Amino acid sequence: MLETLFIASLIFLFLSRSKKKRRPRTFDGKLQELIQTENVNRANAQAIKDYLLATIASNNNDEEKFSDVQIGKAQEILDKAGPAALYWMSDIASQLAFLSAAQLNNIPTNVNNELGQGATAEEIINLVVRV
């Protein structure tokens, strides 16, 4: 009786082991996982790009910069994409700062080659964040 209970508990533990996402064993499964990961990353990048463009548009229209709607959108992006989204948005903001400083000091950049001398922030974001 005790042996049966022990074997049944072992079988139960084996069947209910870690509920982690199991990695596919076939090439098709691995390809499907790569495609799914790429689609998630592309969606996150598009959300970040849209958020940055909306922030620039609200700044140009003299709207409230730290509105509840904007902060809510930022929180949604952070929830979906994680801390990497904050790092990526900060990196884009620092690139914009460097590019504007370079334009003010008449230092040529690769953005000048593609967009010309009078590039706007929207054009730079569309160039940098290619989704």
Secondary structure as GFF3:
##gff-version 3
##sequence-region A 1 131
A	DSSP	alpha_helix	2	15	.	.	.	ID=ss1
A	DSSP	alpha_helix	27	60	.	.	.	ID=ss2
A	DSSP	alpha_helix	68	81	.	.	.	ID=ss3
A	DSSP	alpha_helix	83	104	.	.	.	ID=ss4
A	DSSP	alpha_helix	110	115	.	.	.	ID=ss5
A	DSSP	alpha_helix	121	128	.	.	.	ID=ss6
###
